[in-house]
Amino acid sequence: MSRAWPVEDVDPEASVAENARKVLAVRIAEYYSYAPVVPHPELSEALHDLRISAKRLRYTLELFRPQFGEAGDRQIDRVKAIQEALGALHDRDVRIALIGDELSRVMAEQSRRTRQEIAEASPAALVEIATAALRPPPDDPRRGLIALLGREHAGRRAAYDRFRKLWARYAGDGMRAELVGLSTSAVAHADPTGGTAP
């Protein structure tokens, strides 16, 4: 997992709004540093790191919700949607790895067993062993694992497509520019004295 980018210029003497903008600027930069991996569905680990970065960005927006107002709320919803889409993709990656590991284990065990049978078989029995190895029976666990693996890969492709479309839609809606705007200007919000405060 990627480490969070440090926020080094927080000023304890500055206003919460000023420090919130500094933290947000770093989280935005960290999040968009992963933009080059978006077109590459095979980069599972980097896409997972993008998801973690999205969590950090979302939590920053939520923590400073009063400072970012309604515009911040809109970004929270967008980042959460991206995070959830990437979470669905990551869930598929985890299942694919687990099923693949189990398939490898079963195949290795069957290979070991076949080698042992061949070592102990008479020449006449070799044809039967070869036939059984090349045409596994219907209850062979490899069949189910291969079918399950195929479904998970199809589900992963669909999950990636959903994520990619969401990313493109938000890009077209100006998400990045809106986020940067939040990090560079104060959001006016109600002041208890009746005025507005940055």
C-alpha angles and dihedrals in degrees: 000000000000120000120242115258109250121246103218107171102059108141116209088202094054126087122272089246092055093049091043089057091050093051091045092051091057093046091050092050091048092049095049092044084079094056092102091063094054094087091051112079091178092066094087097161094048091048088052089051088052088054091052090048089051089054091053091049092048094048090050091053091047094047091053096036093133090054095050100040124187093339088058091049090055090052091048089057092049096046091046090053091051091047092051093047090052089046090057089050092049091049088057091049091053093049092046090054093048094048091044091052091050092048090051091049093050092046092049091050092048091047091051091049092048092050089051092049091050092049091053099037129104116239090255092056094053093082091055092048092049092048092050091048094049095043108038118200121257092257093055106129091222090070093058093042092050091049091048091048090051092052092049091051090050089049090049092053090051092047091050091049091052091050093047093050091048091050091050093047093052091045089054090049091057098251095154094050091048092051092049088049090056090052095051105042137044119251112225113231135172117287119211089235091061100258129092127266131196 
